[in-house]
Amino acid sequence: MVQAKQVSGSLSNVPVMTSPAEWEYRTFEPPRKETRKEAEDPVERLNELGADGWELASTVDYVGGGTKYLVLKRPVDAAEDEDE
């Protein structure tokens, strides 16, 4: 989870978002329709993963076009929170 910290000055009560020290990554293949040429909308799976703290970071594409993998990341401490 991204942490907020307080800063002093005229905006002393406004949290400033900081990046986590460590990330963990995972990949998954976008679901394909029967023809294997057209991808199905992965929104349901992405929402499930988002609820566990994962966010889409990048894609790995085929040379000729199309997406081979979706790359997700989350702060390492989010995985520890999930285990509790």
N, CA, C and O atoms as CSV, one atom per row, in Angstrom:
chain,resi,resn,atom,element,x,y,z
A,1,MET,N,N,0.847,-1.165,0.000
A,1,MET,CA,C,0.000,0.000,0.000
A,1,MET,C,C,0.895,1.232,0.000
A,1,MET,O,O,1.901,1.267,0.708
A,2,VAL,N,N,0.541,2.233,-0.781
A,2,VAL,CA,C,1.292,3.477,-0.817
A,2,VAL,C,C,1.044,4.211,0.488
A,2,VAL,O,O,-0.095,4.334,0.938
A,3,GLN,N,N,2.107,4.690,1.082
A,3,GLN,CA,C,1.994,5.341,2.374
A,3,GLN,C,C,1.937,6.847,2.209
A,3,GLN,O,O,2.548,7.405,1.298
A,4,ALA,N,N,1.203,7.500,3.094
A,4,ALA,CA,C,1.138,8.955,3.108
A,4,ALA,C,C,1.980,9.454,4.267
A,4,ALA,O,O,2.031,8.814,5.317
A,5,LYS,N,N,2.630,10.571,4.091
A,5,LYS,CA,C,3.393,11.161,5.180
A,5,LYS,C,C,3.025,12.623,5.295
A,5,LYS,O,O,2.665,13.258,4.304
A,6,GLN,N,N,3.110,13.151,6.478
A,6,GLN,CA,C,2.794,14.548,6.717
A,6,GLN,C,C,4.039,15.397,6.452
A,6,GLN,O,O,5.155,14.982,6.763
A,7,VAL,N,N,3.847,16.563,5.888
A,7,VAL,CA,C,4.946,17.490,5.644
A,7,VAL,C,C,4.646,18.785,6.378
A,7,VAL,O,O,3.486,19.149,6.577
A,8,SER,N,N,5.700,19.472,6.775
A,8,SER,CA,C,5.492,20.739,7.473
A,8,SER,C,C,5.418,21.878,6.473
A,8,SER,O,O,5.861,21.746,5.331
A,9,GLY,N,N,4.863,22.986,6.904
A,9,GLY,CA,C,4.733,24.144,6.026
A,9,GLY,C,C,3.283,24.555,5.924
A,9,GLY,O,O,2.455,24.160,6.746
A,10,SER,N,N,2.978,25.344,4.919
A,10,SER,CA,C,1.627,25.877,4.789
A,10,SER,C,C,0.596,24.792,4.466
A,10,SER,O,O,-0.593,24.986,4.716
A,11,LEU,N,N,1.026,23.669,3.923
A,11,LEU,CA,C,0.113,22.568,3.620
A,11,LEU,C,C,0.359,21.402,4.571
A,11,LEU,O,O,0.391,20.248,4.144
A,12,SER,N,N,0.532,21.695,5.850
A,12,SER,CA,C,0.961,20.685,6.807
A,12,SER,C,C,-0.004,19.524,6.984
A,12,SER,O,O,0.417,18.454,7.423
A,13,ASN,N,N,-1.258,19.687,6.666
A,13,ASN,CA,C,-2.206,18.593,6.844
A,13,ASN,C,C,-2.503,17.834,5.556
A,13,ASN,O,O,-3.381,16.972,5.541
A,14,VAL,N,N,-1.794,18.137,4.488
A,14,VAL,CA,C,-2.007,17.464,3.217
A,14,VAL,C,C,-1.032,16.291,3.122
A,14,VAL,O,O,0.180,16.497,3.179
A,15,PRO,N,N,-1.545,15.053,2.976
A,15,PRO,CA,C,-0.636,13.913,2.868
A,15,PRO,C,C,0.100,13.919,1.532
A,15,PRO,O,O,-0.458,14.310,0.507
A,16,VAL,N,N,1.341,13.487,1.552
A,16,VAL,CA,C,2.153,13.362,0.348
A,16,VAL,C,C,2.358,11.880,0.108
A,16,VAL,O,O,2.807,11.167,1.006
A,17,MET,N,N,2.038,11.401,-1.088
A,17,MET,CA,C,2.165,9.984,-1.384
A,17,MET,C,C,3.622,9.647,-1.674
A,17,MET,O,O,4.300,10.354,-2.421
A,18,THR,N,N,4.092,8.562,-1.075
A,18,THR,CA,C,5.453,8.102,-1.303
A,18,THR,C,C,5.403,6.714,-1.922
A,18,THR,O,O,4.437,5.978,-1.720
A,19,SER,N,N,6.426,6.353,-2.668
A,19,SER,CA,C,6.492,5.044,-3.298
A,19,SER,C,C,7.019,4.011,-2.306
A,19,SER,O,O,7.848,4.335,-1.456
A,20,PRO,N,N,6.545,2.773,-2.410
A,20,PRO,CA,C,7.063,1.731,-1.526
A,20,PRO,C,C,8.507,1.410,-1.887
A,20,PRO,O,O,8.959,1.669,-3.003
A,21,ALA,N,N,9.212,0.848,-0.931
A,21,ALA,CA,C,10.614,0.503,-1.153
A,21,ALA,C,C,10.758,-0.705,-2.076
A,21,ALA,O,O,11.710,-0.786,-2.852
A,22,GLU,N,N,9.808,-1.650,-1.992
A,22,GLU,CA,C,9.916,-2.870,-2.788
A,22,GLU,C,C,8.572,-3.221,-3.425
A,22,GLU,O,O,7.509,-3.004,-2.843
A,23,TRP,N,N,8.655,-3.770,-4.638
A,23,TRP,CA,C,7.478,-4.217,-5.365
A,23,TRP,C,C,7.584,-5.715,-5.595
A,23,TRP,O,O,8.686,-6.262,-5.646
A,24,GLU,N,N,6.454,-6.373,-5.732
A,24,GLU,CA,C,6.432,-7.737,-6.237
A,24,GLU,C,C,5.637,-7.701,-7.537
A,24,GLU,O,O,4.757,-6.859,-7.713
A,25,TYR,N,N,5.953,-8.612,-8.436
A,25,TYR,CA,C,5.341,-8.614,-9.759
A,25,TYR,C,C,4.728,-9.977,-10.061
A,25,TYR,O,O,5.140,-10.998,-9.510
A,26,ARG,N,N,3.741,-9.970,-10.943
A,26,ARG,CA,C,3.178,-11.208,-11.463
A,26,ARG,C,C,2.692,-10.935,-12.875
A,26,ARG,O,O,2.461,-9.787,-13.255
A,27,THR,N,N,2.541,-11.989,-13.639
A,27,THR,CA,C,2.042,-11.856,-15.009
A,27,THR,C,C,0.867,-12.797,-15.203
A,27,THR,O,O,0.739,-13.802,-14.505
A,28,PHE,N,N,0.019,-12.465,-16.150
A,28,PHE,CA,C,-0.982,-13.417,-16.606
A,28,PHE,C,C,-1.279,-13.140,-18.066
A,28,PHE,O,O,-1.141,-12.017,-18.550
A,29,GLU,N,N,-1.690,-14.195,-18.755
A,29,GLU,CA,C,-2.023,-14.081,-20.168
A,29,GLU,C,C,-3.454,-13.575,-20.292
A,29,GLU,O,O,-4.344,-14.070,-19.600
A,30,PRO,N,N,-3.690,-12.590,-21.169
A,30,PRO,CA,C,-5.065,-12.145,-21.374
A,30,PRO,C,C,-5.898,-13.318,-21.893
A,30,PRO,O,O,-5.421,-14.098,-22.717
A,31,PRO,N,N,-7.128,-13.445,-21.420
A,31,PRO,CA,C,-7.968,-14.551,-21.914
A,31,PRO,C,C,-8.226,-14.405,-23.410
A,31,PRO,O,O,-8.384,-13.294,-23.918
A,32,ARG,N,N,-8.267,-15.522,-24.099
A,32,ARG,CA,C,-8.494,-15.534,-25.551
A,32,ARG,C,C,-9.819,-16.194,-25.868
A,32,ARG,O,O,-10.270,-17.091,-25.156
A,33,LYS,N,N,-10.428,-15.745,-26.934
A,33,LYS,CA,C,-11.642,-16.397,-27.429
A,33,LYS,C,C,-11.246,-17.701,-28.111
A,33,LYS,O,O,-10.060,-18.012,-28.219
A,34,GLU,N,N,-12.212,-18.447,-28.561
A,34,GLU,CA,C,-11.958,-19.757,-29.154
A,34,GLU,C,C,-10.983,-19.711,-30.325
A,34,GLU,O,O,-10.213,-20.650,-30.525
A,35,THR,N,N,-11.007,-18.634,-31.095
A,35,THR,CA,C,-10.112,-18.546,-32.255
A,35,THR,C,C,-8.667,-18.308,-31.833
A,35,THR,O,O,-7.749,-18.469,-32.638
A,36,ARG,N,N,-8.460,-17.926,-30.578
A,36,ARG,CA,C,-7.146,-17.609,-30.010
A,36,ARG,C,C,-6.538,-16.367,-30.661
A,36,ARG,O,O,-5.408,-15.997,-30.346
A,37,LYS,N,N,-7.280,-15.717,-31.570
A,37,LYS,CA,C,-6.775,-14.514,-32.225
A,37,LYS,C,C,-7.297,-13.254,-31.553
A,37,LYS,O,O,-6.654,-12.206,-31.619
A,38,GLU,N,N,-8.443,-13.340,-30.916
A,38,GLU,CA,C,-9.049,-12.164,-30.306
A,38,GLU,C,C,-9.032,-12.315,-28.787
A,38,GLU,O,O,-9.422,-13.350,-28.246
A,39,ALA,N,N,-8.581,-11.283,-28.124
A,39,ALA,CA,C,-8.577,-11.307,-26.660
A,39,ALA,C,C,-9.960,-10.963,-26.132
A,39,ALA,O,O,-10.674,-10.135,-26.697
A,40,GLU,N,N,-10.322,-11.617,-25.038
A,40,GLU,CA,C,-11.541,-11.248,-24.328
A,40,GLU,C,C,-11.186,-10.133,-23.357
A,40,GLU,O,O,-10.022,-9.978,-22.988
A,41,ASP,N,N,-12.152,-9.375,-22.952
A,41,ASP,CA,C,-11.936,-8.277,-22.016
A,41,ASP,C,C,-11.539,-8.837,-20.646
A,41,ASP,O,O,-12.323,-9.576,-20.051
A,42,PRO,N,N,-10.354,-8.514,-20.126
A,42,PRO,CA,C,-9.898,-9.059,-18.849
A,42,PRO,C,C,-10.352,-8.251,-17.634
A,42,PRO,O,O,-9.804,-8.433,-16.547
A,43,VAL,N,N,-11.325,-7.372,-17.786
A,43,VAL,CA,C,-11.689,-6.449,-16.712
A,43,VAL,C,C,-12.092,-7.175,-15.427
A,43,VAL,O,O,-11.742,-6.725,-14.336
A,44,GLU,N,N,-12.814,-8.280,-15.537
A,44,GLU,CA,C,-13.239,-9.004,-14.324
A,44,GLU,C,C,-12.024,-9.510,-13.545
A,44,GLU,O,O,-11.949,-9.348,-12.327
A,45,ARG,N,N,-11.079,-10.118,-14.252
A,45,ARG,CA,C,-9.862,-10.633,-13.586
A,45,ARG,C,C,-9.020,-9.485,-13.036
A,45,ARG,O,O,-8.472,-9.589,-11.938
A,46,LEU,N,N,-8.914,-8.399,-13.785
A,46,LEU,CA,C,-8.152,-7.247,-13.302
A,46,LEU,C,C,-8.784,-6.658,-12.043
A,46,LEU,O,O,-8.069,-6.245,-11.130
A,47,ASN,N,N,-10.112,-6.615,-11.984
A,47,ASN,CA,C,-10.785,-6.122,-10.778
A,47,ASN,C,C,-10.532,-7.034,-9.584
A,47,ASN,O,O,-10.346,-6.554,-8.466
A,48,GLU,N,N,-10.523,-8.346,-9.810
A,48,GLU,CA,C,-10.213,-9.293,-8.729
A,48,GLU,C,C,-8.798,-9.059,-8.202
A,48,GLU,O,O,-8.570,-9.005,-6.993
A,49,LEU,N,N,-7.863,-8.923,-9.126
A,49,LEU,CA,C,-6.470,-8.695,-8.726
A,49,LEU,C,C,-6.300,-7.326,-8.077
A,49,LEU,O,O,-5.534,-7.181,-7.125
A,50,GLY,N,N,-7.010,-6.324,-8.588
A,50,GLY,CA,C,-6.955,-4.992,-7.995
A,50,GLY,C,C,-7.441,-4.989,-6.560
A,50,GLY,O,O,-6.910,-4.255,-5.726
A,51,ALA,N,N,-8.445,-5.802,-6.260
A,51,ALA,CA,C,-8.943,-5.911,-4.889
A,51,ALA,C,C,-7.887,-6.497,-3.960
A,51,ALA,O,O,-7.938,-6.286,-2.749
A,52,ASP,N,N,-6.934,-7.230,-4.522
A,52,ASP,CA,C,-5.827,-7.788,-3.732
A,52,ASP,C,C,-4.596,-6.893,-3.752
A,52,ASP,O,O,-3.527,-7.295,-3.292
A,53,GLY,N,N,-4.741,-5.677,-4.286
A,53,GLY,CA,C,-3.636,-4.725,-4.261
A,53,GLY,C,C,-2.784,-4.669,-5.514
A,53,GLY,O,O,-1.826,-3.898,-5.568
A,54,TRP,N,N,-3.109,-5.473,-6.533
A,54,TRP,CA,C,-2.324,-5.482,-7.770
A,54,TRP,C,C,-2.774,-4.351,-8.686
A,54,TRP,O,O,-3.957,-4.012,-8.734
A,55,GLU,N,N,-1.819,-3.769,-9.415
A,55,GLU,CA,C,-2.148,-2.775,-10.436
A,55,GLU,C,C,-1.379,-3.106,-11.703
A,55,GLU,O,O,-0.262,-3.621,-11.658
A,56,LEU,N,N,-2.007,-2.798,-12.845
A,56,LEU,CA,C,-1.378,-3.065,-14.134
A,56,LEU,C,C,-0.185,-2.142,-14.305
A,56,LEU,O,O,-0.317,-0.922,-14.210
A,57,ALA,N,N,0.984,-2.726,-14.559
A,57,ALA,CA,C,2.212,-1.942,-14.695
A,57,ALA,C,C,2.680,-1.853,-16.144
A,57,ALA,O,O,3.235,-0.835,-16.557
A,58,SER,N,N,2.457,-2.915,-16.914
A,58,SER,CA,C,2.981,-2.944,-18.278
A,58,SER,C,C,2.377,-4.129,-19.014
A,58,SER,O,O,1.600,-4.901,-18.453
A,59,THR,N,N,2.748,-4.256,-20.280
A,59,THR,CA,C,2.384,-5.426,-21.072
A,59,THR,C,C,3.629,-5.954,-21.764
A,59,THR,O,O,4.578,-5.209,-22.007
A,60,VAL,N,N,3.622,-7.237,-22.078
A,60,VAL,CA,C,4.658,-7.856,-22.905
A,60,VAL,C,C,3.946,-8.239,-24.190
A,60,VAL,O,O,3.009,-9.037,-24.178
A,61,ASP,N,N,4.395,-7.666,-25.293
A,61,ASP,CA,C,3.701,-7.846,-26.568
A,61,ASP,C,C,4.453,-8.802,-27.489
A,61,ASP,O,O,5.672,-8.945,-27.399
A,62,TYR,N,N,3.703,-9.452,-28.372
A,62,TYR,CA,C,4.305,-10.262,-29.422
A,62,TYR,C,C,4.984,-9.326,-30.420
A,62,TYR,O,O,4.589,-8.167,-30.552
A,63,VAL,N,N,5.995,-9.820,-31.118
A,63,VAL,CA,C,6.713,-9.014,-32.107
A,63,VAL,C,C,5.768,-8.512,-33.190
A,63,VAL,O,O,5.866,-7.353,-33.592
A,64,GLY,N,N,4.870,-9.336,-33.664
A,64,GLY,CA,C,3.961,-8.960,-34.741
A,64,GLY,C,C,2.716,-8.228,-34.268
A,64,GLY,O,O,1.849,-7.906,-35.080
A,65,GLY,N,N,2.610,-7.962,-32.983
A,65,GLY,CA,C,1.442,-7.278,-32.434
A,65,GLY,C,C,0.638,-8.192,-31.527
A,65,GLY,O,O,0.728,-9.416,-31.626
A,66,GLY,N,N,-0.119,-7.614,-30.675
A,66,GLY,CA,C,-0.914,-8.371,-29.716
A,66,GLY,C,C,-0.199,-8.490,-28.387
A,66,GLY,O,O,1.026,-8.391,-28.311
A,67,THR,N,N,-0.969,-8.701,-27.355
A,67,THR,CA,C,-0.418,-8.769,-26.002
A,67,THR,C,C,-0.234,-10.209,-25.565
A,67,THR,O,O,-1.173,-11.004,-25.596
A,68,LYS,N,N,0.986,-10.538,-25.155
A,68,LYS,CA,C,1.297,-11.884,-24.669
A,68,LYS,C,C,1.009,-11.989,-23.175
A,68,LYS,O,O,0.378,-12.948,-22.732
A,69,TYR,N,N,1.468,-11.009,-22.397
A,69,TYR,CA,C,1.267,-11.022,-20.952
A,69,TYR,C,C,0.881,-9.639,-20.458
A,69,TYR,O,O,1.280,-8.626,-21.033
A,70,LEU,N,N,0.104,-9.608,-19.393
A,70,LEU,CA,C,-0.135,-8.389,-18.629
A,70,LEU,C,C,0.754,-8.477,-17.404
A,70,LEU,O,O,0.781,-9.507,-16.731
A,71,VAL,N,N,1.477,-7.417,-17.109
A,71,VAL,CA,C,2.396,-7.384,-15.967
A,71,VAL,C,C,1.759,-6.524,-14.881
A,71,VAL,O,O,1.385,-5.376,-15.119
A,72,LEU,N,N,1.642,-7.098,-13.687
A,72,LEU,CA,C,1.049,-6.391,-12.560
A,72,LEU,C,C,2.075,-6.241,-11.451
A,72,LEU,O,O,3.027,-7.015,-11.359
A,73,LYS,N,N,1.869,-5.231,-10.609
A,73,LYS,CA,C,2.766,-5.032,-9.475
A,73,LYS,C,C,1.951,-4.596,-8.264
A,73,LYS,O,O,0.845,-4.071,-8.394
A,74,ARG,N,N,2.521,-4.825,-7.087
A,74,ARG,CA,C,1.950,-4.313,-5.843
A,74,ARG,C,C,3.078,-4.194,-4.839
A,74,ARG,O,O,4.081,-4.899,-4.942
A,75,PRO,N,N,2.924,-3.312,-3.873
A,75,PRO,CA,C,3.952,-3.187,-2.845
A,75,PRO,C,C,4.089,-4.496,-2.078
A,75,PRO,O,O,3.101,-5.195,-1.849
A,76,VAL,N,N,5.299,-4.820,-1.689
A,76,VAL,CA,C,5.547,-6.058,-0.961
A,76,VAL,C,C,4.712,-6.113,0.309
A,76,VAL,O,O,4.226,-7.186,0.665
A,77,ASP,N,N,4.529,-5.003,1.003
A,77,ASP,CA,C,3.754,-5.018,2.243
A,77,ASP,C,C,2.282,-5.342,2.008
A,77,ASP,O,O,1.606,-5.753,2.951
A,78,ALA,N,N,1.755,-5.178,0.802
A,78,ALA,CA,C,0.367,-5.551,0.499
A,78,ALA,C,C,0.209,-7.063,0.548
A,78,ALA,O,O,-0.832,-7.566,0.971
A,79,ALA,N,N,1.229,-7.787,0.120
A,79,ALA,CA,C,1.204,-9.249,0.167
A,79,ALA,C,C,1.223,-9.719,1.618
A,79,ALA,O,O,0.556,-10.694,1.963
A,80,GLU,N,N,1.976,-9.039,2.462
A,80,GLU,CA,C,2.022,-9.391,3.884
A,80,GLU,C,C,0.680,-9.127,4.540
A,80,GLU,O,O,0.242,-9.916,5.378
A,81,ASP,N,N,0.008,-8.022,4.175
A,81,ASP,CA,C,-1.317,-7.713,4.714
A,81,ASP,C,C,-2.332,-8.776,4.313
A,81,ASP,O,O,-3.214,-9.120,5.100
A,82,GLU,N,N,-2.212,-9.305,3.082
A,82,GLU,CA,C,-3.144,-10.305,2.584
A,82,GLU,C,C,-2.994,-11.621,3.335
A,82,GLU,O,O,-3.971,-12.348,3.509
A,83,ASP,N,N,-1.767,-11.937,3.788
A,83,ASP,CA,C,-1.509,-13.181,4.488
A,83,ASP,C,C,-2.059,-13.183,5.909
A,83,ASP,O,O,-2.232,-14.246,6.505
A,84,GLU,N,N,-2.332,-12.005,6.455
A,84,GLU,CA,C,-2.781,-11.922,7.846
A,84,GLU,C,C,-4.235,-12.260,8.005
A,84,GLU,O,O,-4.757,-12.234,9.120
